[in-house]
Amino acid sequence: MAPPFLPYGRQTIEDDDIAAVAAALRDDLLTTGPRVEAFEMAFADAVGAEHAVACANGTAALHLTMLALGVREGDVCIVPSTTFLATANCVRYVGAEVVFADVDPDSGLMRPDDLAQALSEAGPKSVAAVLPVHMRGDVADLPAIASLAESAGAVVVEDACHALGSALRHEGADALVGSGRWSSASTFSFHPVKTIATGEGGMITTPDAGLAERLRRLRSHGMVRPPGGDPWWYEMAEPGFNYRLPDILCALGQAQLAKLPRFAAARRALLARYLEALASLAPAVRPAASPPNSQATPHLMCVLIDFPALGVTRREAMEALKARGVGSQVHYIPVHSQPYYQARYGEKRLPGAEAWYDRTLSLPLYPGMDMADVDRVVSALGEVLGLA
């Protein structure tokens, strides 16, 4: 019998997760009930945040944050080109413009020098926000990025959708991603391939109580119910969106969150095994570089491969891996090369992002794997690349 197919990522759902959802389904309130606040409080505690606001997905988290911070038409935001579409699109949703920053070709992360170059390209325009992306779970250089952003009069919004459980070591201590030490807000995703899953879902953390209050208002149409008002009465000072996360999914999220230490440990152990096993394919295959101060809970297992030198295209390699029961993916096509952004801003060269894209391949990584699965993936990769 053939071994099971290994996708590049997948959820880990256990009996207690199913029981938590079943219990929520038996409650009177399937949405806007007490499980939302319970999940928010547990999440804030898990990442060391003052406030956490649950929402429909990671994209909604980014959009709500732009709205709540007052980013608007005429503003500019800096976004690394190596990210998912949503990081840039959330800027356009509120009418602001994007200036794309380059990234380290070996880590996929925006560096301080990349940010400085993008800020200079923005020129006299008002830079409202800088959105570093913690690619793969590795953490960008937040202290340096925050300093540059502050000098430009901009706030920092962390796209932390890959980085739940990650931390940055600074001055001998670890600061958890989401704690808000160097940013106004951090956004998370609970898509099935992420560290914890709610099917779809997102969270925003912030140290700012006023920002958290506005985020909660905007996620539910902009409605408020004034104290002492009639029981049916609500008011809308500004339009918001229906970006709520229902109690059913919050129940699943809270059950999953309790397993975060175990999931994180499993991911780190699998990464360590990959690093050991991939040494046999060096130098043709290299793991993505990890900054020295990044304490990652890895979300993706990205390797860098010189496909032309090996005489194999990436598509050929991916199809051959699939035939051997190994899934793979590419993270990401540089956003600045997308037709919409090229039409809006013209063609732009970002050599780091382009070099990352040309070489990157994401291999299976999720807590349901074991060490033998890692060895199987690396063996298959060696075979399809002609390195075995």
Secondary structure, 3 states (H helix, E strand, C coil): CCCCCECCCCCCCCHHHHHHHHHHHCCCCCCCCHHHHHHHHHHHHHHCCCEEEEECCHHHHHHHHHHHCCCCCCEEEEEECCCCHHHHHHHHHCCCEEEEECCCCCCCCCCHHHHHHHHHHHCCCEEEEECCECHHHCCCCHHHHHHHHHHCCCEEEEECCCCCCCEEEECCEEEECCCCCCCCEEEEECCCCCCCCCCCCEEEEECCHHHHHHHHHHCECCEECCCCCCCCCCEECCCCCECCCCHHHHHHHHHHHCCHHHHHHHHHHHHHHHHHHHHHHCCCEEECCCCCCEECCCCCEEEEECHHHHCCCHHHHHHHHHHCCECCECCCCCHHHCHHHHHHHCCCCCHHHHHHHHHEEEECCCCCCCHHHHHHHHHHHHHHCCCC
